[in-house]
């Protein structure tokens, strides 16, 4: 099973692309539907905990999904030149996994969706890729950047399929990248 994580605060373009690339037995989670508290920095997770973190919230479901998955595919819009705050919050809460090796060898794929053109987003994409590459080193997961898509002007386009003439081919290309 693969785990698909919609890092958006809305169920629009990121949700759409993930829904279209996931297979029947895969799991799709939208972070907008989850109650995820901030990491307290208490370091209780350094100890062996059955629940990974002393904070009891929807992050427990995400921990289980990550453990049960073969691959993790994340889609995030670009907000303020980075991933969304809610996705960053989830990453902060993965500290127990870095201490106990739960991500060792897992493959994590990232799809970004920005309002600007793919070319105009290049600098931001490089920054986000470096961020994921740096955390992949100490958490020991295998990071794969898939693509940065352009959703166009957010005020005028809430449907990514309108931005790509051959949306189905794009979906196939992403599926092929993830299946490698």
Secondary structure, DSSP 8 states (H G I E B T S, - for coil): -EEEEE-SSSSSHHHHHHHHH--TT-EEEEGGG----------GGGS--TTSSS--STHHHHHHHHHH-SEEEEEEE-BTTBS-HHHHHHHHTTHHHHHHTTTTT-EEEEEEEESS-TTTTHHHHHHHHHHHHHHHHHHT-EEEEEEEEE---TTT---GGGT-TTHHHHHHHHHHHHH-
